[in-house]
Amino acid sequence: MKKVKIKLTQTNHLSCQARINGIKANLLIDTGASNSCIALALKDHFGIKEKGDPFEAAGAGEDKMKAVLAHKCNLFLGRYRIGQNTFVLLDMQHINATLVKEGGETIDGILGNDFLRKNKVIIDYKRKAMIIQTEDL
């Protein structure tokens, strides 16, 4: 079991500090997001390679977004090496614009339900921690 600190942002979202390919990242924790994502504009910043052809992704809104899978994403949460993780690269400008408009900070990506379920994550709101139960970490 691994315990990772999380924080409640000014916009009432949960976030955590991470490292993707050795570079610091601010990730939103979103149980309603089906897939974990990284901002497409930060692909080169994190040294991420695309895998496969672009596809259309659907969000909570009605608009479809162009997306592409990312691989070779070495993920650390807190001091724990999670290992290679797959993310969806997509345009997150509208998300960040909304967060800033509401007085929050921009994010680099999202930890979605795919990651949370796979790693049997429990969110402990009282202790402000994300408990990762996967034994193979």
N, C-alpha and C positions, 0 to 999 in steps of 0.2 A: 504494500500500500504506500502511495506517495501523496504527500500533502503539499499543495501549491497555493501560495497566497493569491487572493483575488481582491479586487476593490470595487466598490460601488461608485460609479462616475457621477458627475453632476447631473447627467441626464437620466439617472436611475438605471443604467445598464451595468452589467458585470463585465469586468475586463481583467486581463492578466498580462504580465510581462513574459515575453518569450524570446527565443533566439531562433531565427530561421537561417540555416547555413552560416551560423556564427554571427549574424547581424541582429541587433536588438529590434524587437517588434512589439507593438501594442495590439493585442488581440481582444476583440469583443467575444464574450461567451454567450452564445445564442441558441437556446434549446429549440427555438422555432425554425432555425435555419437547417434545411435538410443536409447541406454540404458545407464543409469548411472551405473558406475562400481566402484569397490574397488579392490585394489590389493589383490589377493588371499593370498600372503605371509603375509599380515597384518591382516588377519582374527582374530587371537588370540589377537593381539595388541589392536584391537578395540572391542574385546569381541563379535564378530558376530557369530550368529548361522546359519548354512546352512539349506536351506529348499528345499526338493525335491532331485531328482537324478541329477547327472551331465548331461550336454548336450553340443552339439557343437555350438559355437558361431562364427559368421563370422565378420571379421573386414574389413578395407579398402584393405588389402592385400588378397592374394589368400588362405593363410593358414587358416584352421579352428583351433579354440582354445577350449580347455576344459573349461567349465564354470559351475557354480552352482549358484542358487539364494540365496540371503542372506536376512534374515529378522531380526526383532528386532534391526533396525538401527535408533537410536534416533538422528536426524539431527538438528544441529544449524548452521545457516549462519549469521555471524556477531553476533549481540545480539538477533537475532530472532529465536525462537524455531519453526522449520518447522514441527517437529513431526516424527512419524514413517515413514521411507522411505524404499523402496525396492531397492536393488542394485544387480548387477550381480558381482559375485566374479570371477576374471580371472587373469591369469598370465600377469602382466604388465611389466616384466623385459625388454622386447624388446622396449617398449615405453620409459621407464626410461633410458635405455642405449642410445637411440637416442637423448633424451633431453640433457643428460650429454655431449654426443659427440658434440652437437651443442652449448655447453656453458651454458646450462640451469640447473635448479634444478629438482630433482626428484619430482614426484607427488604421492599422496596416492590413488587418484581416479579421476573419471571424472563425472561431472554433464552433462548428456546427454539430448537429445531432449525429452525424456519421462518426465523428471523433468521440463524442460523449458516450454513445452506446458501445462502440467497440472497446473502449477503455473502462467501461463500467463506472463512469464518473458520478460521484455524489457531490452536490453543491451544499456546503455547510454555510448557511447564511450567517448564523450566530458567530462562528469563528472566522468568517471571511476566508474560507478555504475551499479549494476544489480537491476532492479526494479521488485519486486515480487508483482503481482497484486491480487493474490488469497486473498479473504476476510476472509477466515476461519483460517488464521494464527494468 
